[in-house]
Amino acid sequence: MNRVAVALAAFVALAAGLFMRRAEASAASSSTPWPSIDMTLLPPERAAGDAGQGGFLSQALGAMMPLPEPNAVQAERNIAAFLVMIRAAEGTAKDGGYGALFGWPMAGRQFDPLTVDGHPRQFFDYTDKAGKKIRTSAAGAYQITWTTWAGYLVAFKAWAAVNGRVSSGFLPATQDSFAVFLLSIDGALDHVRAGRLPEALAIARRRWASLPGAGYNQPERSESFVIAAYKNAGGAVA
């Protein structure tokens, strides 16, 4: 059976179904009018290649089906690009960055993210730009501290289970998941998904001191640097 016959058969079946439902409704209550179909609201016929071969019918049926979220693919790209941007700002967007300890690579501090059971929990001292001495355990691609990791671990694992994210050990994928989790609980994730970069940065800089305007007396990247890193990684700005 060719495409024309299949399309005509489907159209006849659809029309017959509509007629039978109308007859049943009329028999049940003659006072209930049958709603008419406004053909002007249906999608127009395609170009000549599809016209006459069921193209109009397939469009009409397609219009009745739920449509996917229009920007779902780009939203995921924006999340991935935002993560790249954070790593670039933290200086870990290179080979070995997921195993970086504070001061890497200049100080040569590194761990193996494939073998540790969780956060490496190694502490180092440094002096910030204001001359204050600070002790930090920042580790991994997103320089996550031990206190942040331990404080959110239970909530993170529950969130990861619901969202289908990796949460075992301190794997690269787990570090990515934890960064997305932090963006989510801080209220930045929806901005990231939508490409509202200024709004997302305004929230994320409270968490990552390297982002522009963070104000933690630590080295900060410029706004042009992080925007370029984000766009180069495939992120879109709304």
N, C-alpha and C positions, 0 to 999 in steps of 0.2 A: 504493500500500500504506500503510495507516494505521499509527500508532505502535504499536498493540497487536500487529499482525501482525509488524512488524519486531522488536519485543522478543521475541515468542514464537519467531520463527525463530532469533534469536541464541541464545536459551536452549537450544533444541533442538540447535543446532550445538555449543554448549559441552558439553552433556550427552553428545552422541554422541562427541565427542572424548575426554572422560574415560572413557567406556565402552570405546572402542577401545584406549586406552593401558592400561587395566586388563586387558583380554583379552590384549594382547601381553605384558604383564609376567607374567601367570599362565602363559602358554604357555612363556615363557623359563625360569621357575623357580617351581614350585608352592610352594616353601618360603618365598618372599618375599611377605609380606602386603601388600595394597594399602592405603595410608593412607587412613583415612576423613576426610571433611570435617566438622568440627564447625560446624554451622550457627549455633550460638550465638555464634561469634566473628565472624561476618559482620555488617556494619552493619544496623540495623533498617530496616524499611520506612519510607518517608516518609509524610507525612500523606496524607489521602485523595486529594488532587489528583494525586499521582504513583503511588499504589498501583494495581496492575492495569494500568499502562501502561509497564512495563519499568523502573520506578523502582528496584525491589529489585535487578534484574539490573545496572543501570548502577552502583549503589553497590558491588555485589560486585566488578565489574570494576575500578572506580575504586580500590578498596582494594588491588588488586594493583600499582598504578602507584606509582613513587617520588613522594614529596611534596616540594614546594619547601621551602627553609629557612624556618621559620615567621616569623622576625623579620627577614628580609632587607631588606624595605622600610624598616622602622624603623631598622635598622642604618645604612642610607645616610642617612636623615634625621638620625641622631645625629652622623654624621661632618660633614654640612653644617652642623648647628647648632653643633658644636664649633668649626668654622672661623669661623663668625660670632662666637662668643664670644671667640676669640683676637683677631679684628679689633676687636671692641668694647673689649677690654682694652687693645689697643695704640693705640686712638684712630683707627683707620683704617676703621671700619665706616660709611663715608659716601661720597658721591660724590667721586671723585678719590683714594680711599684706596689703590688699586692703584698709583698713581703717586707715593706719598708718600716723601719723603726725611726723614731724621731731623730732628725739629723742626717738621715739617708739622702743621697748617697755619699755626701762629702765625708761623713764620719764612718762610713762603711758598715753602718748598723742594719742588719737584715735578719729575717727569720724565714722559715719555710712554711707558707700558708697551707700546704698540702699535708703537713704532718702534725701540726699543733691541734690540740683538742678544742681550743677556744682562743680567746684573746691571749697573746703572749705574755702580757702583764710584766713588762720590763719598764723600769722608771729611769728617767734621765733629768738632770738639772740644766737649766739655761737661764739667761738673764734677758728680760724683754727690753723693748726700746725705751721704757721709762726707768730702767735700772732695777726693776724688781726681779728677785730670784724666784724662779718657779720650777716645780718638779712636775714632769709630765710622763704619761705612759702612752702617748699617741702612737698608734700602730696601724699598718695597712694602708691601702690605697686612699682611704678617707680619713686617715689619722684619727681613728676612733680611740678614745681614752678608755682605760679599764673601768673607771667609775660609770661612764655612760653605758658601756657594754653590760656590766653587771647589773646596773640599775634597771635596764630595760629588757634583760634577757628573756624573762618569762613572757612578758607582753609581746616581745618580738617573735618568739617561737609560735605563739598563738596566732598572731597576725600572719606569719609566713604560711602556716598550715591552711588558713582560710583563703589566702591569696595565691597559693600554689608556688611559693617562693622557697628557695633553698635556705636552710637555717642550721645545717650541721657544721661543727668545727668552726674554723675561721677561713674557710675556702674563699677564693676570689668571688664565686657566685654568692656566698653568704655575706661577704662584705658589701657587694652590690645591693643585696636584699636589705641589709641593715640600713644602708644609706637611704634607700627608698622609704623604708619604715620611718626613719627620722623625718624625712620630708613630709610624710603623711601625718604623723602626730603633731608636727609643728604647724600644719595648715598650709604648707607650700605645694603639696603634690597636685592639687587641682589647677593651680596657676601654671605649674610646669607642664601638665598635660595640655592645657589650652594655649601654651606658648606665650603666656603673660610673663615675660622675662623680668621686667622691673619689679613686679609684685613678688615673684618667686625669689629673686635675689634679696629683696628687702627682708624676707623671712629667713632664708638660708644663711645669710651672713651672721645671724645671731649664733649659729651653730659652727660655721667654718670661718675661722679667723683670717684666712687668706683671701676671702672675697672682699671686693671693694666696699668701703664704708663700714667694715666690721667693728673697728675701734677697740681692738684688744692689745694695742701697742706691740703688734707683731707685723711682719712684712705683709703687705696687701697687694694684690694684683690690681691693675687698672681696669676700669669698666670696659675699655676697648679690648683689652686682652681676653676677658672672660666671654664677652659677646662673640668675638672672633672664634674662640675655642668652641663655643656652643654651636655656632652656625656651621663651622667646618666639620662638625660631627653629625650634621644633618638636622639640627634643631631649627624650628621655624618660630619666628616672632610674630605674635598676633598684632 
